[in-house]
Amino acid sequence: MLNSGRWWAYSAVSTPEGNPMAALDGMKVLDLTQYEAGTTCSQYLAWFGAEVVKVELPGAGDPGRATEGTGKDSLYFLSFNHNKKSVAINLGSAEGRELFLQLVPKFDVVVENFSLGTMEKLGLGYDVLNQHNPGIIYATIKGFGTTGPYKEFKCFDWVAQAAGGAFSVTGEQDGPPMRPAATVADTGTGNHAALGILAAYIQKLRTGEGQVVEISMQETMVNFMKTQIASRERFADGVVPRRGNRTVSPTNLYPCAPGGPNDYVFFMVVTQRMWDALAVAMDRHDLCIDERFLTVQDRLRHGDELDAEIAKWTRERTKFEVMEYLGAAGVPVGAVYDSHDVFNDRHLAARGQIITYEHPTRGEVKMPAPPIHLSKSEVEVRRAPLLGEHTGEVLAAELGLSEAEMGELAERRVLGTRDGAGTVAARV
């Protein structure tokens, strides 16, 4: 059971037994997504209590399962598939396609992120699904959308970040463009898709009608770039430049003890009050009357000199000492967390933001917890499913197939089945 004081994924409605109902209890999703953008979308819906049935190819499944090449489901896959069921159906076969079409009327949402045209080639495009279920919400995630000159182009996260403008403003001023490491195009697109599905679902509850929800990874990145794009008029050619870590001063990365590769702290001082707080916290009152640093413009003009003075102080302390000291003083500050720091952070632990569970093939696994906190219903985090783990359960419940019928379909390689018990994750 969750042992944090906070809950997420809620609804104010209660069940007849008096237990709180999950926010999306009753929503049913057929999940044809793979890798990250699509799986992020469906995982958010599952985190909020929707029943998400992941439809995968027997024997192979989501390609994200195999990114480590170990024969075990990768941590990458486990990170994006909590709270889902897995059904292994060969959609390339006529019988597999027919089974899927029989499921469609029993679900509210189909979400996919295949290459453009794949669903149509399978005979499972929106027009076909809509004939079987006029209320179906069909969410399609593409790199560059379904229309326009680039619609056929393949796309991954970094491609979308480049084409969305993020590379151009990342890096040092005199260096080449650089990619941001966080997969904001993938995960951000998944977040946008989940929001679009929820909007369509609310409309469906009023009208009974479904619709298409289309999300472009490039457009997601352009949306994330709005703050940078809005500053373009400050530059003569209208092109926002790379500025490294400094926009005002002191705003930068500063080295800390003991001098390891991630022993840095970042702080951003944008007001006079923050500047005064920093100088006082460092016990460097002399900086406040130094003519080089009197105004915002002065500090930016003499940024290198100011950074050198600050680095003398930060090098004598660890990044977390600097973070806690300056944070308490009112300076916006963050230590440079590495992956070890994230899973051992006392603040994240105190908020229940690290979960741990037992996986059948990997043993104990730690993961970041869902980041959205609601207050009136609990949804427990469950591990990602094994490939085909719920094939029998779902097809028996939804289509009334017997074990003998499913066995015959498995022999003909229409289905893949796998035994496995769900394991509930606990917050630590």
Secondary structure, 3 states (H helix, E strand, C coil): CCCCCCCCCCCCCECCCCCECCCCCCCEEEEECCCCHHHHHHHHHHHCCCEEEEEECCCCCCHHHHCCCCCCCCHHHHHCCCCEEEEEECCCCHHHHHHHHHHHHHCCEEEECCCCCHHHHCCCCHHHHHHHCCCCEEEEEECCCCCCCCCCCCCCHHHHHHHHCCHHHCCCCCCCCCCCCCCHHHHHHHHHHHHHHHHHHHHHHHHCCCCEEEEEHHHHHHHHCHHHHHCHHHCCCCCCCCCCCCCCCCEEEEECECCCCCCEEEEECCCHHHHHHHHHHCCCCHHHHCHHHCCHHHHHHCHHHHHHHHHHHHCCCEHHHHHHHHHHHCCCEEECCCHHHHHCCHHHHHCCCEEEEEECCCEEEEEECCCCCCCCCCCCCECCCCCCCCHHHHHHHHHCCCHHHHHHHHHCCCEECCCCCCCECEEC
